[in-house]
Amino acid sequence: MNVSVVIAYHSGYGHTAAVARAVQIGVERCNGARGELIDVTDLTERHWSLMAEADAIIFGSPTYMGAVSGPFKTFMDQTSSLWLQRRWQDKLAAGFTISSSQAGDKYATLSQLTTLAAQHGMIWVSLGLLPGNNSSTGSIEDINRIGGSLGAMAQANADEPAEITPPDSDRETAALLGARVAELAARFKTGALLGLHSKPGAVPSLEAQN
């Protein structure tokens, strides 16, 4: 089944872009799935159309000062007209972030991305991986070494370029998020085609059920 997944991201120094590309690779591991990278600082009408038509949108931003970056927040605000029209209602959504610190308050950024998705009526997809690097035998090579669950987390050394950091384990963690979203989008789309999803309508009152 053909599935379209948009990866909408901002990257300040190239590290977030590297994670976004890893997410795209994961999406395209799934048969029939296509991942589209969109830099939110350079949006065209085509980009907005791609997001409108996508089965899922994966948001990505670096964590700056415990929050999404300024350019990504600008993008969030630009979606207000879509929010009013419910253009992204019931699309799948997920997110990833990166910082130079191991912790870096990345959960605050993922929480912002989750709230953005909720505002739009989207359905959030968690990372779905057990934490790594949390025992005496753990290492930086572990998948999900940061131990996130809400979304994919990565860490990049501030003094190294994106060609070197984040490590392969973080990139593979991001790829697994992309694959998870693509697989769930395919399942969700199959259900829609089979008419398994409920249609909007009046909710019976409690009195009517008793």
C-alpha positions as CSV (number, residue, x, y, z in Angstrom):
1,M,0.0,0.0,0.0
2,N,1.3,3.5,-0.9
3,V,1.9,5.6,2.2
4,S,3.1,9.2,2.3
5,V,5.1,10.4,5.4
6,V,6.3,14.0,5.6
7,I,9.3,14.8,7.9
8,A,8.9,18.5,8.7
9,Y,12.0,19.8,10.5
10,H,14.3,22.7,11.2
11,S,18.1,22.2,11.5
12,G,20.4,24.9,12.8
13,Y,23.8,23.3,12.2
14,G,23.0,20.1,10.2
15,H,22.6,17.7,13.1
16,T,18.8,17.7,13.1
17,A,18.9,17.3,9.3
18,A,21.0,14.2,9.7
19,V,18.4,12.7,12.1
20,A,15.6,13.7,9.7
21,R,17.4,11.8,6.9
22,A,17.6,8.8,9.2
23,V,13.9,9.0,9.8
24,Q,13.3,9.1,6.0
25,I,15.4,6.0,5.6
26,G,13.3,4.2,8.2
27,V,10.1,5.3,6.5
28,E,11.3,3.9,3.1
29,R,12.2,0.5,4.6
30,C,8.5,-0.2,4.5
31,N,7.2,-1.4,1.2
32,G,5.2,1.3,-0.6
33,A,6.1,4.0,1.8
34,R,7.6,7.3,0.7
35,G,9.3,9.8,3.0
36,E,9.4,13.5,2.1
37,L,11.9,15.8,3.8
38,I,10.6,19.3,4.3
39,D,12.7,22.1,5.8
40,V,10.1,24.3,7.5
41,T,12.2,27.5,7.0
42,D,11.8,27.2,3.2
43,L,8.2,26.4,2.6
44,T,6.4,26.6,-0.7
45,E,2.8,25.9,-1.7
46,R,4.0,22.4,-2.8
47,H,5.3,21.7,0.7
48,W,2.0,22.7,2.3
49,S,0.2,20.5,-0.2
50,L,2.4,17.5,0.6
51,M,1.7,17.9,4.3
52,A,-2.1,18.2,3.5
53,E,-2.0,15.0,1.5
54,A,0.4,13.0,3.8
55,D,-0.8,10.1,5.8
56,A,1.5,11.1,8.6
57,I,3.8,14.0,9.6
58,I,6.9,13.5,11.7
59,F,8.0,16.8,13.3
60,G,11.7,17.4,14.1
61,S,13.4,20.3,15.9
62,P,16.7,20.8,17.8
63,T,16.2,21.6,21.5
64,Y,17.4,25.1,22.1
65,M,17.2,26.5,25.6
66,G,14.7,23.7,26.6
67,A,12.3,24.3,23.7
68,V,11.8,24.0,20.0
69,S,14.0,26.3,17.9
70,G,12.7,29.8,17.0
71,P,12.3,28.9,13.3
72,F,10.3,25.7,14.2
73,K,8.0,27.7,16.5
74,T,7.4,30.1,13.6
75,F,6.3,27.1,11.5
76,M,4.0,26.0,14.3
77,D,2.3,29.4,14.4
78,Q,2.0,29.3,10.6
79,T,-0.2,26.2,10.9
80,S,-3.0,28.1,12.8
81,S,-5.1,28.5,9.7
82,L,-4.9,24.7,9.1
83,W,-5.8,24.2,12.7
84,L,-9.0,26.2,12.2
85,Q,-9.9,24.2,9.1
86,R,-8.9,20.8,10.8
87,R,-6.8,20.0,7.8
88,W,-4.5,17.7,9.7
89,Q,-7.3,16.0,11.7
90,D,-6.7,12.3,12.3
91,K,-3.3,12.2,10.6
92,L,-0.6,10.2,12.4
93,A,2.1,12.3,14.0
94,A,5.4,11.7,15.7
95,G,8.5,13.7,16.7
96,F,12.2,13.7,17.3
97,T,14.7,16.1,18.7
98,I,18.4,16.5,19.4
99,S,20.7,18.5,21.7
100,S,24.4,18.7,22.5
101,S,23.7,17.6,26.1
102,Q,22.7,14.0,27.1
103,A,19.6,15.3,28.7
104,G,19.2,18.9,27.5
105,D,15.6,19.1,28.5
106,K,14.6,17.3,25.3
107,Y,11.3,16.1,26.8
108,A,10.2,19.7,26.8
109,T,10.6,19.9,23.1
110,L,8.9,16.6,22.4
111,S,6.0,17.8,24.7
112,Q,5.7,20.9,22.5
113,L,5.6,18.7,19.4
114,T,3.0,16.4,21.0
115,T,0.9,19.5,21.9
116,L,1.1,20.8,18.4
117,A,-0.2,17.4,17.1
118,A,-3.0,17.4,19.7
119,Q,-4.1,20.9,18.8
120,H,-4.5,19.7,15.2
121,G,-6.4,16.6,16.3
122,M,-3.6,14.3,15.1
123,I,-2.9,10.8,16.5
124,W,0.5,10.7,18.2
125,V,2.8,7.7,17.7
126,S,5.4,7.1,20.4
127,L,8.8,5.7,19.9
128,G,7.9,2.2,21.0
129,L,11.4,1.0,22.0
130,L,12.8,-0.1,25.3
131,P,15.6,2.1,26.7
132,G,19.2,1.3,26.1
133,N,22.5,2.0,27.8
134,N,21.0,1.6,31.2
135,S,23.0,-1.3,32.6
136,S,26.6,-2.3,33.2
137,T,26.7,-3.9,29.8
138,G,25.1,-0.9,28.0
139,S,27.0,1.4,25.7
140,I,26.7,4.4,23.3
141,E,26.0,1.8,20.6
142,D,22.7,0.8,22.1
143,I,19.5,1.6,20.3
144,N,17.5,4.3,22.2
145,R,20.6,5.0,24.3
146,I,19.0,8.3,25.6
147,G,16.0,6.3,26.9
148,G,13.2,8.3,25.3
149,S,9.6,7.1,24.8
150,L,7.6,10.0,23.6
151,G,9.7,10.4,20.5
152,A,13.2,9.8,19.2
153,M,16.0,11.6,21.1
154,A,19.5,12.1,19.8
155,Q,22.7,13.8,21.1
156,A,25.4,15.4,19.1
157,N,28.7,16.8,20.4
158,A,28.7,20.5,20.0
159,D,32.2,20.6,18.6
160,E,31.7,18.0,15.9
161,P,30.0,18.2,12.5
162,A,26.9,16.3,11.4
163,E,29.1,13.9,9.4
164,I,30.4,12.6,12.7
165,T,27.7,13.1,15.3
166,P,25.1,12.0,16.3
167,P,26.3,8.4,16.5
168,D,24.9,5.6,14.4
169,S,22.8,4.3,17.3
170,D,20.9,7.6,17.4
171,R,20.4,7.5,13.7
172,E,19.1,4.0,13.8
173,T,16.8,4.9,16.7
174,A,15.4,7.6,14.4
175,A,15.1,5.2,11.5
176,L,13.1,2.8,13.7
177,L,10.7,5.7,14.5
178,G,10.2,6.4,10.8
179,A,9.5,2.7,10.1
180,R,7.0,2.5,13.0
181,V,5.1,5.5,11.7
182,A,5.0,4.2,8.2
183,E,3.8,0.7,9.3
184,L,1.1,2.2,11.5
185,A,0.1,4.6,8.7
186,A,-0.4,1.6,6.4
187,R,-2.5,-0.2,8.9
188,F,-4.6,2.9,9.6
189,K,-5.1,3.5,5.9
190,T,-6.1,-0.1,5.3
191,G,-8.8,0.3,8.0
192,A,-10.0,3.5,6.4
193,L,-10.3,1.8,3.0
194,L,-12.3,-1.0,4.6
195,G,-14.6,1.4,6.3
196,L,-13.6,0.4,9.8
197,H,-13.2,3.9,11.2
198,S,-16.1,5.5,12.9
199,K,-17.8,8.4,11.1
200,P,-18.6,11.7,12.8
201,G,-22.0,11.9,14.3
202,A,-24.0,12.5,17.4
203,V,-22.8,10.8,20.6
204,P,-25.7,9.0,22.4
205,S,-26.5,10.6,25.8
206,L,-26.1,8.7,29.0
207,E,-29.9,8.7,29.4
208,A,-30.3,7.0,26.1
209,Q,-28.0,4.2,27.1
210,N,-29.7,3.5,30.4
